[in-house]
Structures are given as C-alpha cells and as structure tokens.
Amino acid sequence: MIMQGKKGIIMGLANRFSIAYGISESLKNNGASLLFTTQTEYFKNKISDIAGELGSSNIVLCDVSQDGEIERAFDEIHQECGDIDFIVHSIAFADKNELTGKYCNTTRANFLNAMNISCYSFTEVCRCAAQKLMAKNGGSILALTYYGSEKVVQNYNVMAIAKSALETSVMYIANDLGDLGIRVNAVSAGPIKTLAASGVGNFSRIMEIDRNRSPLRKNITQRDIGDACTFLLSDMASGITGEIVHVDCGCSTIGVKFDT
C-alpha cells in the first residue's frame, strides 16, 4: 500500500484496455485515491462506470487542445479536492491516416496537432500543477512515451517526433520544478494493444517482433506498466526525476540478435 493517503489525477483513461487503466488499477490497489479528466461529456459518460470500479465518481472535463482548459480544470479540482500528490499524463493523438507510410508525408496540420496534444499539453499540465495543485507540498508527475522516440519504428511517424519532444520536456521541466519538490518522469512502455495503438500501421507485427527480441520473451502487460508507474509516483522513488524509464521487457537493450 505504498500510495496510502495519496490522491491524484489520471488524464487519458479511455477504456479497460488503455495504459491509463492499468496504472489506475495499480494505484488504487496500492491505496491511492483517484480522480479523472476527460475531453468531453461523451467520453465522461463512457468512462463513468470504469471510474466507479476504480473507486472514483469524480470526472472533470478537460480538453487539453484548447487554451485555458487545463487551468480551468485544475482550478475546479483544487476547489473540490485541495492539493494533490500526483498526476499521470496519458494523452496523445495523431491522425491515424498518417500513421502509415513515410513520415515526411506528414501534413502541417497533423504535425502541429500531434505536438500540441501529445507534448505541449504535458508542459501546460506541469506548469498549472506547480501553480495550483502542488505548490505547497510538491508531488510527482508522470508522462507516457515509447521507444519510437529513440529509434525508427516503421509507421509510428509523427508520434515518434512528438514523443521525442515530450521526453526532452520531461528533463527540462524536472529541472524547472525540482526546487518545488516536484518530480517529473516518463515511462517508455513497450507496445501494448490499446485503442490508440490500433491506429498504427501493422501494429500486431510490431508486437510480434518485440516479443521475439525481448530478453523476457514476452510482450509487456498493463500490470507491468501500472506497477512501475506506481513505484515512480510513490515516495519510494523520491530520488528519481528527469528520467525516461523503459518498461519493455528489456527490448530497448537489444541491438543485433540472432535467432537460436
């Protein structure tokens, strides 16, 4: 129960298959109290039952693509819940029609939208959290990223660029907010079947390749990711900030590997 007495925000819960669900489940099982943000009333209705199963009826609307929405949502959260201890940012978006073929064919509109939602929103979340929700007692903020930011993963395209910017943001923001006692990290999760991942071309093939290359000879699970994130959000990781932690069954450590 390493999160006993802690309360925090999960941003990006979509369904029971999402990475955010695995993180939320692990946090709840370790004693945390959760509240959620989602983009629209439609998505709020869609996740209300799931949030209830995770012990929360508190879902706040927050469309991170719109100016002022994060600040407004955090003001609402602060009025209802006071200070919070952690935030999980599990939000990313790109046009699925451009998650195939060549990256250089990405349109300007898709590039800017992907960067805004997948990277800039995290920057604004951290700034508003430092000003409104963690100013007194510090806290921990976590982003989700993927190995495609480091090496070419065919069809990941503009999302890889956004994730690379996100990872650099994690380091800079960790430095910016460290004097407030706020830790900022990211988990680079291996490929896992989610609604978002289904938009990446040949995703099942990517999972197969990772499974065969992995030192653990398996794909990552929701629980693997959730428990690692819970550790990073807990006081047990009090000396860890500015890090990109790979939770991918060791796949990112492999260069050339022959079949045996």
C-alpha atoms as a printed R data frame, in Angstrom:
    type eleno elety resid chain resno       x       y       z
1   ATOM     1    CA   MET     A     1   0.000   0.000   0.000
2   ATOM     2    CA   ILE     A     2   2.768   2.424  -0.970
3   ATOM     3    CA   MET     A     3   0.245   5.048  -2.137
4   ATOM     4    CA   GLN     A     4  -1.890   5.028   1.010
5   ATOM     5    CA   GLY     A     5  -3.147   8.541   1.718
6   ATOM     6    CA   LYS     A     6  -2.116   9.869  -1.697
7   ATOM     7    CA   LYS     A     7  -4.555  11.369  -4.181
8   ATOM     8    CA   GLY     A     8  -4.003  12.227  -7.796
9   ATOM     9    CA   ILE     A     9  -5.266  12.820 -11.300
10  ATOM    10    CA   ILE     A    10  -5.355  10.366 -14.199
11  ATOM    11    CA   MET     A    11  -5.540  12.124 -17.562
12  ATOM    12    CA   GLY     A    12  -6.347   9.943 -20.566
13  ATOM    13    CA   LEU     A    13  -8.371   6.965 -19.354
14  ATOM    14    CA   ALA     A    14 -10.254   5.676 -22.415
15  ATOM    15    CA   ASN     A    15 -11.295   2.085 -21.636
16  ATOM    16    CA   ARG     A    16 -10.198  -1.026 -19.755
17  ATOM    17    CA   PHE     A    17  -7.510  -1.761 -22.331
18  ATOM    18    CA   SER     A    18  -5.744   1.591 -22.046
19  ATOM    19    CA   ILE     A    19  -2.413   2.029 -20.312
20  ATOM    20    CA   ALA     A    20  -4.097   4.584 -18.052
21  ATOM    21    CA   TYR     A    21  -6.412   1.848 -16.787
22  ATOM    22    CA   GLY     A    22  -3.504  -0.398 -15.806
23  ATOM    23    CA   ILE     A    23  -1.863   2.496 -13.977
24  ATOM    24    CA   SER     A    24  -5.117   3.458 -12.256
25  ATOM    25    CA   GLU     A    25  -5.748  -0.108 -11.133
26  ATOM    26    CA   SER     A    26  -2.271  -0.447  -9.648
27  ATOM    27    CA   LEU     A    27  -2.541   2.924  -7.892
28  ATOM    28    CA   LYS     A    28  -5.934   2.014  -6.419
29  ATOM    29    CA   ASN     A    29  -4.651  -1.389  -5.277
30  ATOM    30    CA   ASN     A    30  -1.812   0.406  -3.524
31  ATOM    31    CA   GLY     A    31  -4.113   2.762  -1.617
32  ATOM    32    CA   ALA     A    32  -4.351   5.867  -3.817
33  ATOM    33    CA   SER     A    33  -7.491   7.966  -4.277
34  ATOM    34    CA   LEU     A    34  -8.103   8.852  -7.917
35  ATOM    35    CA   LEU     A    35  -9.922  11.420  -9.969
36  ATOM    36    CA   PHE     A    36 -10.050  11.613 -13.736
37  ATOM    37    CA   THR     A    37 -10.091  14.153 -16.530
38  ATOM    38    CA   THR     A    38 -11.552  13.516 -19.959
39  ATOM    39    CA   GLN     A    39 -12.155  15.509 -23.118
40  ATOM    40    CA   THR     A    40 -15.949  15.714 -23.500
41  ATOM    41    CA   GLU     A    41 -19.276  14.732 -21.950
42  ATOM    42    CA   TYR     A    42 -19.382  11.795 -24.363
43  ATOM    43    CA   PHE     A    43 -16.130  10.369 -23.001
44  ATOM    44    CA   LYS     A    44 -17.179  11.211 -19.442
45  ATOM    45    CA   ASN     A    45 -20.255   9.005 -19.840
46  ATOM    46    CA   LYS     A    46 -18.146   6.345 -21.495
47  ATOM    47    CA   ILE     A    47 -15.681   6.007 -18.595
48  ATOM    48    CA   SER     A    48 -18.008   6.698 -15.651
49  ATOM    49    CA   ASP     A    49 -18.552   3.009 -14.870
50  ATOM    50    CA   ILE     A    50 -14.821   2.295 -15.094
51  ATOM    51    CA   ALA     A    51 -14.009   5.224 -12.796
52  ATOM    52    CA   GLY     A    52 -16.601   3.905 -10.341
53  ATOM    53    CA   GLU     A    53 -14.925   0.494 -10.326
54  ATOM    54    CA   LEU     A    54 -11.682   2.291  -9.523
55  ATOM    55    CA   GLY     A    55 -13.306   3.963  -6.548
56  ATOM    56    CA   SER     A    56 -13.984   7.377  -8.048
57  ATOM    57    CA   SER     A    57 -17.028   9.296  -9.207
58  ATOM    58    CA   ASN     A    58 -15.013  12.449  -9.830
59  ATOM    59    CA   ILE     A    59 -14.520  13.084 -13.557
60  ATOM    60    CA   VAL     A    60 -13.603  16.596 -14.681
61  ATOM    61    CA   LEU     A    61 -13.884  17.781 -18.281
62  ATOM    62    CA   CYS     A    62 -10.590  18.973 -19.762
63  ATOM    63    CA   ASP     A    63  -9.934  19.323 -23.482
64  ATOM    64    CA   VAL     A    64  -6.154  19.804 -23.425
65  ATOM    65    CA   SER     A    65  -6.131  21.052 -27.027
66  ATOM    66    CA   GLN     A    66  -7.954  24.242 -26.035
67  ATOM    67    CA   ASP     A    67  -6.389  27.317 -24.434
68  ATOM    68    CA   GLY     A    68  -7.270  27.774 -20.774
69  ATOM    69    CA   GLU     A    69  -8.902  24.357 -20.339
70  ATOM    70    CA   ILE     A    70  -6.168  22.805 -18.206
71  ATOM    71    CA   GLU     A    71  -6.035  25.832 -15.914
72  ATOM    72    CA   ARG     A    72  -9.829  25.843 -15.569
73  ATOM    73    CA   ALA     A    73  -9.952  22.105 -14.857
74  ATOM    74    CA   PHE     A    74  -7.202  22.338 -12.250
75  ATOM    75    CA   ASP     A    75  -8.992  25.234 -10.549
76  ATOM    76    CA   GLU     A    76 -12.102  23.043 -10.353
77  ATOM    77    CA   ILE     A    77 -10.105  20.138  -8.968
78  ATOM    78    CA   HIS     A    78  -8.423  22.330  -6.369
79  ATOM    79    CA   GLN     A    79 -11.759  23.711  -5.183
80  ATOM    80    CA   GLU     A    80 -13.179  20.200  -4.784
81  ATOM    81    CA   CYS     A    81 -10.127  18.259  -3.595
82  ATOM    82    CA   GLY     A    82  -7.459  20.684  -2.445
83  ATOM    83    CA   ASP     A    83  -3.823  19.860  -3.137
84  ATOM    84    CA   ILE     A    84  -2.986  16.609  -4.914
85  ATOM    85    CA   ASP     A    85   0.081  14.359  -4.840
86  ATOM    86    CA   PHE     A    86   0.486  13.044  -8.374
87  ATOM    87    CA   ILE     A    87  -0.619  13.389 -11.985
88  ATOM    88    CA   VAL     A    88  -0.481  10.807 -14.775
89  ATOM    89    CA   HIS     A    89  -0.492  12.313 -18.277
90  ATOM    90    CA   SER     A    90  -1.544   9.542 -20.672
91  ATOM    91    CA   ILE     A    91  -2.686  11.666 -23.588
92  ATOM    92    CA   ALA     A    92  -1.514  11.523 -27.188
93  ATOM    93    CA   PHE     A    93  -3.074  11.978 -30.600
94  ATOM    94    CA   ALA     A    94  -2.233  11.873 -34.283
95  ATOM    95    CA   ASP     A    95  -4.346  11.340 -37.383
96  ATOM    96    CA   LYS     A    96  -4.381   7.546 -37.844
97  ATOM    97    CA   ASN     A    97  -4.408   8.058 -41.623
98  ATOM    98    CA   GLU     A    98  -0.885   9.419 -41.293
99  ATOM    99    CA   LEU     A    99   0.419   6.627 -39.045
100 ATOM   100    CA   THR     A   100   1.471   4.611 -42.058
101 ATOM   101    CA   GLY     A   101   3.820   5.161 -44.967
102 ATOM   102    CA   LYS     A   102   6.540   7.818 -44.821
103 ATOM   103    CA   TYR     A   103   6.938  10.353 -42.013
104 ATOM   104    CA   CYS     A   104   7.999  13.055 -44.482
105 ATOM   105    CA   ASN     A   105   4.459  12.999 -45.878
106 ATOM   106    CA   THR     A   106   3.039  14.286 -42.582
107 ATOM   107    CA   THR     A   107   0.854  17.332 -43.092
108 ATOM   108    CA   ARG     A   108   1.475  20.590 -41.248
109 ATOM   109    CA   ALA     A   109  -1.931  20.357 -39.569
110 ATOM   110    CA   ASN     A   110  -1.283  16.831 -38.290
111 ATOM   111    CA   PHE     A   111   2.208  17.746 -37.084
112 ATOM   112    CA   LEU     A   112   1.003  20.759 -35.114
113 ATOM   113    CA   ASN     A   113  -1.999  18.916 -33.682
114 ATOM   114    CA   ALA     A   114   0.106  15.938 -32.591
115 ATOM   115    CA   MET     A   115   2.678  18.202 -30.920
116 ATOM   116    CA   ASN     A   116   0.008  20.292 -29.228
117 ATOM   117    CA   ILE     A   117  -1.924  17.387 -27.721
118 ATOM   118    CA   SER     A   118   0.915  14.906 -27.141
119 ATOM   119    CA   CYS     A   119   3.667  17.241 -25.926
120 ATOM   120    CA   TYR     A   120   2.610  20.822 -25.220
121 ATOM   121    CA   SER     A   121  -0.338  19.708 -23.105
122 ATOM   122    CA   PHE     A   122   2.126  17.979 -20.759
123 ATOM   123    CA   THR     A   123   4.111  21.193 -20.410
124 ATOM   124    CA   GLU     A   124   0.964  23.114 -19.513
125 ATOM   125    CA   VAL     A   125  -0.164  20.386 -17.102
126 ATOM   126    CA   CYS     A   126   3.137  20.653 -15.245
127 ATOM   127    CA   ARG     A   127   3.023  24.449 -15.096
128 ATOM   128    CA   CYS     A   128  -0.552  24.562 -13.836
129 ATOM   129    CA   ALA     A   129   0.098  21.761 -11.341
130 ATOM   130    CA   ALA     A   130   3.061  23.654  -9.912
131 ATOM   131    CA   GLN     A   131   0.972  26.824  -9.582
132 ATOM   132    CA   LYS     A   132  -2.328  25.384  -8.355
133 ATOM   133    CA   LEU     A   133  -2.095  21.814  -7.029
134 ATOM   134    CA   MET     A   134   1.458  21.069  -5.861
135 ATOM   135    CA   ALA     A   135   2.793  24.461  -4.822
136 ATOM   136    CA   LYS     A   136   2.780  23.678  -1.084
137 ATOM   137    CA   ASN     A   137   3.829  20.054  -0.776
138 ATOM   138    CA   GLY     A   138   5.414  19.086  -4.090
139 ATOM   139    CA   GLY     A   139   4.414  15.902  -5.881
140 ATOM   140    CA   SER     A   140   5.128  13.596  -8.788
141 ATOM   141    CA   ILE     A   141   4.122  13.935 -12.453
142 ATOM   142    CA   LEU     A   142   4.419  11.130 -14.975
143 ATOM   143    CA   ALA     A   143   4.182  11.008 -18.770
144 ATOM   144    CA   LEU     A   144   3.938   8.020 -21.109
145 ATOM   145    CA   THR     A   145   6.251   7.591 -24.070
146 ATOM   146    CA   TYR     A   146   7.529   4.900 -26.448
147 ATOM   147    CA   TYR     A   147  10.808   3.614 -27.944
148 ATOM   148    CA   GLY     A   148   9.874   5.066 -31.340
149 ATOM   149    CA   SER     A   149  11.239   8.350 -29.990
150 ATOM   150    CA   GLU     A   150  14.749   6.850 -29.946
151 ATOM   151    CA   LYS     A   151  14.885   4.545 -32.964
152 ATOM   152    CA   VAL     A   152  12.840   4.293 -36.122
153 ATOM   153    CA   VAL     A   153   9.680   2.230 -35.663
154 ATOM   154    CA   GLN     A   154   8.013   1.953 -39.032
155 ATOM   155    CA   ASN     A   155   4.634   3.740 -39.240
156 ATOM   156    CA   TYR     A   156   4.976   5.465 -35.850
157 ATOM   157    CA   ASN     A   157   5.831   8.595 -37.817
158 ATOM   158    CA   VAL     A   158   4.751  11.926 -36.297
159 ATOM   159    CA   MET     A   159   4.009  10.327 -32.932
160 ATOM   160    CA   ALA     A   160   7.705   9.483 -32.661
161 ATOM   161    CA   ILE     A   161   8.596  13.134 -33.124
162 ATOM   162    CA   ALA     A   162   6.033  14.214 -30.549
163 ATOM   163    CA   LYS     A   163   7.278  11.608 -28.060
164 ATOM   164    CA   SER     A   164  10.869  12.720 -28.569
165 ATOM   165    CA   ALA     A   165   9.841  16.292 -27.761
166 ATOM   166    CA   LEU     A   166   7.884  15.008 -24.766
167 ATOM   167    CA   GLU     A   167  10.920  13.183 -23.369
168 ATOM   168    CA   THR     A   168  13.104  16.276 -23.672
169 ATOM   169    CA   SER     A   169  10.339  18.276 -21.995
170 ATOM   170    CA   VAL     A   170  10.392  15.831 -19.073
171 ATOM   171    CA   MET     A   171  14.060  16.603 -18.424
172 ATOM   172    CA   TYR     A   172  13.700  20.367 -18.700
173 ATOM   173    CA   ILE     A   173  10.549  20.512 -16.589
174 ATOM   174    CA   ALA     A   174  12.136  18.282 -13.946
175 ATOM   175    CA   ASN     A   175  14.868  20.908 -13.663
176 ATOM   176    CA   ASP     A   176  12.340  23.764 -13.622
177 ATOM   177    CA   LEU     A   177  10.178  22.294 -10.858
178 ATOM   178    CA   GLY     A   178  12.723  20.466  -8.728
179 ATOM   179    CA   ASP     A   179  13.057  23.316  -6.244
180 ATOM   180    CA   LEU     A   180   9.320  22.950  -5.526
181 ATOM   181    CA   GLY     A   181   9.772  19.296  -4.621
182 ATOM   182    CA   ILE     A   182   8.016  18.171  -7.814
183 ATOM   183    CA   ARG     A   183   9.466  15.124  -9.553
184 ATOM   184    CA   VAL     A   184   8.857  14.671 -13.293
185 ATOM   185    CA   ASN     A   185   9.490  11.383 -15.098
186 ATOM   186    CA   ALA     A   186   8.272   9.328 -18.053
187 ATOM   187    CA   VAL     A   187   7.757   5.620 -18.593
188 ATOM   188    CA   SER     A   188   8.680   4.313 -22.025
189 ATOM   189    CA   ALA     A   189   6.304   1.367 -22.304
190 ATOM   190    CA   GLY     A   190   6.698  -1.464 -24.753
191 ATOM   191    CA   PRO     A   191   3.984  -1.973 -27.375
192 ATOM   192    CA   ILE     A   192   0.640  -2.998 -25.917
193 ATOM   193    CA   LYS     A   193  -2.777  -3.382 -27.510
194 ATOM   194    CA   THR     A   194  -4.738  -0.208 -26.869
195 ATOM   195    CA   LEU     A   195  -7.288   1.793 -28.839
196 ATOM   196    CA   ALA     A   196  -4.616   4.352 -29.716
197 ATOM   197    CA   ALA     A   197  -2.077   1.713 -30.785
198 ATOM   198    CA   SER     A   198  -4.581   0.114 -33.142
199 ATOM   199    CA   GLY     A   199  -4.205   3.169 -35.378
200 ATOM   200    CA   VAL     A   200  -0.515   2.439 -36.051
201 ATOM   201    CA   GLY     A   201   0.012   0.508 -39.276
202 ATOM   202    CA   ASN     A   202   0.992  -3.191 -38.834
203 ATOM   203    CA   PHE     A   203   0.920  -2.846 -35.049
204 ATOM   204    CA   SER     A   204   0.440  -6.586 -34.484
205 ATOM   205    CA   ARG     A   205   3.682  -7.176 -36.396
206 ATOM   206    CA   ILE     A   206   5.488  -4.662 -34.168
207 ATOM   207    CA   MET     A   207   4.293  -6.588 -31.098
208 ATOM   208    CA   GLU     A   208   5.453  -9.880 -32.597
209 ATOM   209    CA   ILE     A   209   8.922  -8.511 -33.336
210 ATOM   210    CA   ASP     A   210   9.236  -7.082 -29.827
211 ATOM   211    CA   ARG     A   211   8.154 -10.361 -28.265
212 ATOM   212    CA   ASN     A   212  10.775 -12.291 -30.224
213 ATOM   213    CA   ARG     A   213  13.551  -9.777 -29.430
214 ATOM   214    CA   SER     A   214  12.727  -9.342 -25.772
215 ATOM   215    CA   PRO     A   215  15.094 -10.889 -23.199
216 ATOM   216    CA   LEU     A   216  11.965 -11.944 -21.267
217 ATOM   217    CA   ARG     A   217  10.435 -13.464 -24.456
218 ATOM   218    CA   LYS     A   218   7.106 -11.738 -23.920
219 ATOM   219    CA   ASN     A   219   5.183  -8.541 -24.536
220 ATOM   220    CA   ILE     A   220   4.591  -6.073 -21.747
221 ATOM   221    CA   THR     A   221   1.305  -6.152 -19.815
222 ATOM   222    CA   GLN     A   222  -0.901  -3.491 -18.269
223 ATOM   223    CA   ARG     A   223   0.147  -4.699 -14.835
224 ATOM   224    CA   ASP     A   224   3.867  -4.421 -15.674
225 ATOM   225    CA   ILE     A   225   3.411  -0.809 -16.696
226 ATOM   226    CA   GLY     A   226   0.977   0.045 -13.914
227 ATOM   227    CA   ASP     A   227   3.195  -1.246 -11.114
228 ATOM   228    CA   ALA     A   228   6.279   0.513 -12.487
229 ATOM   229    CA   CYS     A   229   4.351   3.784 -12.687
230 ATOM   230    CA   THR     A   230   3.038   3.341  -9.149
231 ATOM   231    CA   PHE     A   231   6.612   2.958  -7.919
232 ATOM   232    CA   LEU     A   232   7.733   6.119  -9.725
233 ATOM   233    CA   LEU     A   233   4.797   8.083  -8.331
234 ATOM   234    CA   SER     A   234   5.405   6.852  -4.787
235 ATOM   235    CA   ASP     A   235   7.767   8.155  -2.124
236 ATOM   236    CA   MET     A   236   9.905   5.071  -2.740
237 ATOM   237    CA   ALA     A   237  11.168   6.867  -5.876
238 ATOM   238    CA   SER     A   238  11.859  10.133  -4.028
239 ATOM   239    CA   GLY     A   239  15.329  10.443  -5.578
240 ATOM   240    CA   ILE     A   240  14.251   9.855  -9.193
241 ATOM   241    CA   THR     A   241  13.404  12.752 -11.500
242 ATOM   242    CA   GLY     A   242  14.053  13.728 -15.107
243 ATOM   243    CA   GLU     A   243  14.246  10.066 -16.109
244 ATOM   244    CA   ILE     A   244  12.836   8.072 -19.027
245 ATOM   245    CA   VAL     A   245  12.312   4.600 -17.540
246 ATOM   246    CA   HIS     A   246  11.947   1.744 -20.016
247 ATOM   247    CA   VAL     A   247   9.316  -0.823 -19.094
248 ATOM   248    CA   ASP     A   248   9.503  -3.013 -22.185
249 ATOM   249    CA   CYS     A   249  10.710  -6.475 -21.105
250 ATOM   250    CA   GLY     A   250  14.243  -5.360 -21.981
251 ATOM   251    CA   CYS     A   251  13.607  -4.864 -25.690
252 ATOM   252    CA   SER     A   252  15.302  -1.455 -25.786
253 ATOM   253    CA   THR     A   253  18.580  -3.047 -24.619
254 ATOM   254    CA   ILE     A   254  18.868  -5.316 -27.666
255 ATOM   255    CA   GLY     A   255  20.860  -4.343 -30.744
256 ATOM   256    CA   VAL     A   256  21.633  -7.262 -33.071
257 ATOM   257    CA   LYS     A   257  20.161 -10.599 -32.044
258 ATOM   258    CA   PHE     A   258  20.291 -13.857 -33.973
259 ATOM   259    CA   ASP     A   259  17.570 -16.480 -33.773
260 ATOM   260    CA   THR     A   260  18.586 -19.516 -31.708
